[in-house]
Amino acid sequence: MFVSASRAGSAGTGTKAEPFGSLQEAINQAQQNGTGRVYACAGDGEEFTEVVEVPGGVTLYGGLDCKSGWLWAGEATKTVLTADEGMIPLTMGGPSGTVRIEDLHVVAKPTTQQRNGAGVSSIAAIAHGTAVELVRCKLEAGDAAPGADGAAFTEAGIAGLPGLTGSPGCSRSDSERVPGGKAVVNQCGTPDDPADDSTGGYGGWSYPAMGGPGGDGLPLLAASGDQENHGTGWSSSGRCANGSSGNPRPRGAPGVGAEGPGRISMTGYAGVSGAPGSRGAPGQGGGGGGGDRGESLNSMDYLCYDGLHADRAGAAGGSGGTGGCGGLGGQGGLPGGASIALLSIDATLSFEAVVLTAGDGGRGGNGGDGQLGGAGGAGGEGGSVDPRTSDNLYDGCDGGRGGKGGDGGKGGGGQGGHSLGIAFTGTPPPLGGVAMQLGLAGIGGDGDPGHRGDTGIAADTLAFN
């Protein structure tokens, strides 16, 4: 079967006089009619732009001058095959039998990023599952694309909720206590996971003769109690105290940088992304404010006395604001693409005067910064007093502000792409009869110190599992 790129789009019969315009069409016909031989033009206007699969049992002869009797044009003139960006122009293998190709120059174009941000690889050819003989061929891969950085967050994490106001003084009938503001819970968007909850401390109750303490904001982490932040209630030692602010929380752990060589398959090469950072912990809730009392120390001066009722409680404390939610971990950097001249999947290779050229591997993407932790919620106000009561009756005490949630950890850096002559699985390829020209390996993306992605490898051959 004879084929000429200058005949692309035209009907042909595969003869010298009426060659096919597509390499793949000529290969298919040669396989079907049992000859297994394809003769391809070379020279001006003879660049094939298509994705070609050559099965076992087919021989492709390139470098022919179809304007001068289809004679061999010499070592300097090759039939050129290329394909669109990101496509692998040549695949060799399949049914049993040897694939033999002479005087073919395969060019994989330089690449850009995928939609998801991973660097697209540039791979000239794949050989798989059979014997492949290459004679006076050149396989050339372009520069591969860098991986994208981990995407940035546009807003902080979920903010804390405000505490609730304590009940006003003298608001209940005789001898009934006045409740403080109820504890408020920030579930941080995951109701079924209490581990990331933050709770403001409840407001202290008020009794006729004393005020109750507020509750501590949660979570409490220190066994020694140094994170207790409730406000005390009124007692003989003095009036109530406001709740203290909740403690902010530390940043989440950084993500691990990309490790390992990646993997190869019939679809090409896939690099390794950096791991995402860990989520920050929720801020501690503010402490609940203490409650005040409604009568004097000797229980004879009923401060809430309104002419009808006497023994009433004072104003209760406000509850603490919840802590802000922890920020989400930063996204890992995406891998750079690899530049690979020949990818061999369990193939048996043979070379004669072959040149394999690889471009530069793509840089790995930097890990993204973690999301900022949410701000803590404001504390609830203490209950107010009835202006008709004694001047010696005080408002309940305020709850404390919730603590800021921890920022998310930075994502790990993505893997840098390789620059390889041959990437292979199975039997190591021979190095006789082939010359390698390599580019630069892509450097790994940045992460936190010690969390950079692996730099790619520039090598004549690299084995994959």
C-alpha positions, 0 to 999 in steps of 0.5 A, a space after each residue: 500500500 502506497 500513501 502520500 500526505 499530499 493526497 490527504 482528503 482525496 480518494 485513493 486506491 493505495 497504488 503508486 499512481 493513486 496512493 492513499 492520503 492517510 497512513 492509517 488507511 494504508 496500514 489497515 488495507 495492508 493488514 487486511 490484504 495480507 501484504 503487511 507493507 506500507 510505503 510512505 512519501 517523504 519531503 516537502 508537503 509530506 507531513 502526516 497529521 494523525 494518530 496512527 496505530 501499527 499492528 504486529 505483522 506490518 512494516 512501514 517504509 518511510 523516506 521515499 521520494 514519491 515524485 521520483 519513482 518511489 525511491 529511497 531518498 537517503 538517510 537525511 529525509 524522513 517521513 514525518 508524522 505528528 498529531 494534535 497537542 496532547 495526542 500520541 502520534 504513533 502506537 505500535 503493537 497488538 496482534 502477534 507479529 513484529 512491527 518494523 518501521 524505517 525512516 520515520 520522524 515522529 514529532 509530539 507537540 509541546 503541551 499545555 495544562 489539562 482542564 483540571 490543571 495537571 501538566 499534559 505530557 508529550 509522548 512521541 510513541 508507544 510500543 506494547 506487547 510485541 516485538 518492535 524494530 526501528 530503523 533510522 527513525 527519530 522519535 521526538 517529544 516536545 516540552 511538557 506542561 507545568 502543573 497548576 498550583 493548588 487553587 486558592 480559597 476566596 473566603 475564610 472558614 465558617 465564622 462562629 455563632 454569637 452567644 445568647 443574652 441572659 434572662 433579665 433580672 427579677 423576671 421570674 416568680 418568687 424563689 425561681 432561678 433565672 436561666 442564663 443564655 443557652 450554650 450555642 453549638 457551631 457544627 461547622 457544616 458536619 452535624 454527624 462529626 462532633 470532632 469539629 464542633 465548637 460550643 460557647 459556654 452557657 450563661 450562669 443562672 441567677 438565684 435570689 441569694 447568689 449568681 451561678 458561674 457560666 460554663 466553659 467554652 469547648 473544646 477544652 484540650 488542656 488537662 490542667 484546666 488552663 483553658 477554662 474560661 467561664 465567668 464566676 457568679 456573684 458571691 460574697 467575694 464580689 459580683 459576677 465576672 464576664 466569660 473570657 474569650 475562647 482560645 484560637 487554634 493552631 494551623 492544620 498539618 501541611 500536606 506531604 509533597 508528591 513522591 514516586 515516579 508516577 505511572 505509565 499505561 496505554 493511555 500515557 503517563 500520569 504524575 503524582 499530585 501533592 497531598 492536601 493539607 489538614 483542616 485546622 481545628 475549631 476555635 474554643 468557644 467563649 466562656 459563659 458569663 456569670 449570673 448576679 443575685 437578687 437580694 442582699 447578703 442578709 436576705 432582708 433587702 429584696 432588690 427585686 421587690 416590686 411591691 407584690 413579689 419579694 424573693 426573686 433572682 437577679 440577672 443571668 449571664 450571657 452565653 459565650 460565642 462559639 469558636 470559628 471553624 477550622 479552615 480547609 486544608 490547602 490543595 496539593 500542587 498538580 504534577 508537571 507533564 513528562 516528555 517521553 520519546 518512547 513508552 514501552 509496555 512489555 514490548 521487545 525493542 530493537 534499534 538501528 541508527 535511531 535517535 530518541 529526543 525528549 524535551 523538558 519535563 513540566 514543573 510541579 505545581 506549588 501547594 495551595 495555602 490553607 483556608 483561613 480559619 473562621 472568626 469567633 462569634 461575639 459573646 452574648 450580653 448578660 441579662 438586664 435589670 428592671 429599672 424599677 429595682 434598687 440601684 444595687 442590682 446589677 446586670 448579668 455578666 457577658 459571655 466571652 468571644 469565641 476563638 478563631 479557628 485554625 488555618 488549614 495546612 498548606 498543600 504539598 508540592 506536585 511532582 516535577 515531570 520527567 525527561 526520558 528517552 524510554 519509559 518502560 515496563 517489562 524487559 529493559 530495552 537495549 541501548 545499542 543502536 540508539 542515541 538519546 537527547 534529553 531535556 531538563 527534568 521539571 522541579 517539584 512544586 513548593 510546599 511547607 519546608 520539607 514538603 516539596 514535591 519530588 523533582 522529575 528524572 532526566 534519564 535515557 531509560 526509567 523502569 515503572 512497575 
